[in-house]
């Protein structure tokens, strides 16, 4: 692989030097630019656009997110790698939306930094292990939410009505009297609801109803 030209942007020169020192001795990596102001960075990018640009993110405010977007539009070949002590889902997704191709969290070590550099240079996105775990959990939760939505669609209007009444602490007898049904019919409806939603206990059913705005609390 040819030499990887790397840029480092941080308002603190000490941090720039720290990242730079971590990468000294790696033959394929060359620090092509270091900047600590937005104007300096944009000017350097015009003169010597690197393959990768490391941005040390202190706060995901509008100016820095706009800067990421601006660089992505003006220099599409420059891959942006975010390094940040802030690793909330909101921060990560904002930087990805702005155009960043990688995100390293505060627990990143030298080996993972190098792995991220090579991955981005090869055309792949890269997220540190803790970030990947966080995003995976979000994806799993979304899948579960979608499954719940599908479950609601399998319920009849009568079943939803019974779930609402039951969630309001009404007994089977009270529900039967209110809906002019037999107690046995109400019990059958409740069993069908549990089967359709693949729920095991009454508590699970209550949780499902609350989560999906069927049961009000």
ZITAMO-V668677 format. One record per residue. N is the residue number from 0. PHI is phi in radians with two decimals (NA if undefined). PSI is psi in whole degrees, -180 to 180 (* if undefined). Layout:
n=N phi=PHI psi=PSI
n=N phi=PHI psi=PSI
This chain:
n=0 phi=NA psi=140
n=1 phi=-1.17 psi=169
n=2 phi=-1.07 psi=143
n=3 phi=-1.74 psi=115
n=4 phi=-1.45 psi=126
n=5 phi=-2.12 psi=138
n=6 phi=-1.99 psi=150
n=7 phi=-2.26 psi=126
n=8 phi=-2.13 psi=121
n=9 phi=-2.81 psi=142
n=10 phi=-1.25 psi=-15
n=11 phi=-1.81 psi=117
n=12 phi=-1.10 psi=-31
n=13 phi=-1.08 psi=-39
n=14 phi=-1.19 psi=-39
n=15 phi=-1.00 psi=-48
n=16 phi=-1.12 psi=-35
n=17 phi=-1.12 psi=-46
n=18 phi=-1.16 psi=-42
n=19 phi=-1.06 psi=-43
n=20 phi=-1.15 psi=-32
n=21 phi=-1.10 psi=-30
n=22 phi=-1.72 psi=-2
n=23 phi=-1.14 psi=140
n=24 phi=1.65 psi=-9
n=25 phi=-1.59 psi=109
n=26 phi=-1.04 psi=-37
n=27 phi=-1.33 psi=-15
n=28 phi=-1.82 psi=130
n=29 phi=-2.21 psi=126
n=30 phi=-1.32 psi=108
n=31 phi=-1.58 psi=-27
n=32 phi=-2.77 psi=151
n=33 phi=-2.39 psi=130
n=34 phi=-2.41 psi=148
n=35 phi=-2.17 psi=7
n=36 phi=-2.35 psi=156
n=37 phi=-1.09 psi=-45
n=38 phi=-1.12 psi=-40
n=39 phi=-1.11 psi=-42
n=40 phi=-1.09 psi=-49
n=41 phi=-1.09 psi=-36
n=42 phi=-1.20 psi=-42
n=43 phi=-1.12 psi=-36
n=44 phi=-1.13 psi=-32
n=45 phi=-1.18 psi=-38
n=46 phi=-1.44 psi=-47
n=47 phi=-2.41 psi=79
n=48 phi=-1.19 psi=122
n=49 phi=-1.42 psi=171
n=50 phi=-1.29 psi=-39
n=51 phi=-2.27 psi=146
n=52 phi=-2.22 psi=118
n=53 phi=-1.57 psi=124
n=54 phi=-2.01 psi=120
n=55 phi=-1.49 psi=109
n=56 phi=-1.59 psi=120
n=57 phi=-1.69 psi=-36
n=58 phi=-2.64 psi=129
n=59 phi=-1.40 psi=57
n=60 phi=-1.48 psi=173
n=61 phi=-1.03 psi=-44
n=62 phi=-1.02 psi=-44
n=63 phi=-1.28 psi=-36
n=64 phi=-1.19 psi=-38
n=65 phi=-1.14 psi=-36
n=66 phi=-1.11 psi=-44
n=67 phi=-1.05 psi=-45
n=68 phi=-1.11 psi=-43
n=69 phi=-1.06 psi=-45
n=70 phi=-1.13 psi=-41
n=71 phi=-1.07 psi=-39
n=72 phi=-1.33 psi=-42
n=73 phi=-1.42 psi=-28
n=74 phi=-2.33 psi=71
n=75 phi=-1.07 psi=-19
n=76 phi=-1.46 psi=-11
n=77 phi=-1.49 psi=117
n=78 phi=-1.56 psi=128
n=79 phi=-1.72 psi=127
n=80 phi=-2.00 psi=119
n=81 phi=-1.59 psi=134
n=82 phi=-2.09 psi=127
n=83 phi=-2.71 psi=147
n=84 phi=-1.39 psi=-13
n=85 phi=-1.58 psi=115
n=86 phi=-2.27 psi=35
n=87 phi=-1.29 psi=158
n=88 phi=-1.01 psi=-40
n=89 phi=-1.08 psi=-45
n=90 phi=-1.10 psi=-46
n=91 phi=-1.05 psi=-49
n=92 phi=-1.15 psi=-34
n=93 phi=-1.12 psi=-43
n=94 phi=-1.22 psi=-36
n=95 phi=-1.12 psi=-44
n=96 phi=-1.08 psi=-36
n=97 phi=-1.24 psi=-23
n=98 phi=2.30 psi=-2
n=99 phi=-1.14 psi=145
n=100 phi=-1.85 psi=-7
n=101 phi=-2.69 psi=157
n=102 phi=-2.58 psi=123
n=103 phi=-1.99 psi=134
n=104 phi=-1.59 psi=179
n=105 phi=-1.14 psi=-20
n=106 phi=-1.61 psi=12
n=107 phi=-1.23 psi=139
n=108 phi=-1.91 psi=-179
n=109 phi=-1.04 psi=-42
n=110 phi=-1.10 psi=-39
n=111 phi=-1.26 psi=-34
n=112 phi=-1.07 psi=-46
n=113 phi=-1.12 psi=-42
n=114 phi=-1.07 psi=-40
n=115 phi=-1.13 psi=-42
n=116 phi=-1.06 psi=-47
n=117 phi=-1.16 psi=-38
n=118 phi=-1.12 psi=-47
n=119 phi=-1.13 psi=-40
n=120 phi=-1.11 psi=-29
n=121 phi=-1.50 psi=0
n=122 phi=1.70 psi=11
n=123 phi=-1.90 psi=146
n=124 phi=-1.27 psi=157
n=125 phi=-2.53 psi=132
n=126 phi=-2.31 psi=138
n=127 phi=-1.06 psi=162
n=128 phi=-1.02 psi=-41
n=129 phi=-1.16 psi=-36
n=130 phi=-1.20 psi=-43
n=131 phi=-1.04 psi=-41
n=132 phi=-1.10 psi=-43
n=133 phi=-1.09 psi=-47
n=134 phi=-1.17 psi=-34
n=135 phi=-1.15 psi=-42
n=136 phi=-1.06 psi=-40
n=137 phi=-1.09 psi=-42
n=138 phi=-1.12 psi=-42
n=139 phi=-1.12 psi=-43
n=140 phi=-1.08 psi=-38
n=141 phi=-1.13 psi=-42
n=142 phi=-1.06 psi=-42
n=143 phi=-1.14 psi=-39
n=144 phi=-1.11 psi=-41
n=145 phi=-1.12 psi=-39
n=146 phi=-1.11 psi=-40
n=147 phi=-1.10 psi=-41
n=148 phi=-1.10 psi=-41
n=149 phi=-1.10 psi=-37
n=150 phi=-1.09 psi=-41
n=151 phi=-1.05 psi=-39
n=152 phi=-1.14 psi=-19
n=153 phi=-1.49 psi=-12
n=154 phi=-1.49 psi=142
n=155 phi=-1.41 psi=166
n=156 phi=-1.10 psi=-34
n=157 phi=-1.17 psi=-42
n=158 phi=-1.14 psi=-41
n=159 phi=-1.12 psi=-39
n=160 phi=-1.10 psi=-43
n=161 phi=-1.15 psi=-39
n=162 phi=-1.08 psi=-41
n=163 phi=-1.07 psi=-47
n=164 phi=-1.15 psi=-41
n=165 phi=-1.16 psi=-37
n=166 phi=-1.19 psi=-19
n=167 phi=-1.62 psi=22
n=168 phi=1.24 psi=20
n=169 phi=-1.41 psi=143
n=170 phi=-1.38 psi=168
n=171 phi=-1.02 psi=-40
n=172 phi=-1.13 psi=-43
n=173 phi=-1.14 psi=-40
n=174 phi=-1.13 psi=-43
n=175 phi=-1.06 psi=-44
n=176 phi=-1.14 psi=-40
n=177 phi=-1.19 psi=-38
n=178 phi=-1.73 psi=5
n=179 phi=1.01 psi=46
n=180 phi=-2.13 psi=167
n=181 phi=-1.45 psi=157
n=182 phi=-1.06 psi=-38
n=183 phi=-1.09 psi=-39
n=184 phi=-1.13 psi=-41
n=185 phi=-1.09 psi=-44
n=186 phi=-1.08 psi=-39
n=187 phi=-1.11 psi=-44
n=188 phi=-1.04 psi=-44
n=189 phi=-1.12 psi=-39
n=190 phi=-1.12 psi=-40
n=191 phi=-1.13 psi=-40
n=192 phi=-1.05 psi=-47
n=193 phi=-1.06 psi=-41
n=194 phi=-1.19 psi=-45
n=195 phi=-1.09 psi=-38
n=196 phi=-1.59 psi=-2
n=197 phi=0.99 psi=46
n=198 phi=-1.83 psi=148
n=199 phi=-1.76 psi=-33
n=200 phi=-2.26 psi=166
n=201 phi=-1.13 psi=-34
n=202 phi=-1.10 psi=-42
n=203 phi=-1.06 psi=-39
n=204 phi=-1.16 psi=-41
n=205 phi=-1.09 psi=-45
n=206 phi=-1.04 psi=-44
n=207 phi=-1.07 psi=-45
n=208 phi=-1.10 psi=-41
n=209 phi=-1.18 psi=-46
n=210 phi=-1.06 psi=-34
n=211 phi=-1.80 psi=19
n=212 phi=1.06 psi=28
n=213 phi=-1.56 psi=-40
n=214 phi=-1.86 psi=127
n=215 phi=-1.63 psi=142
n=216 phi=-2.10 psi=*
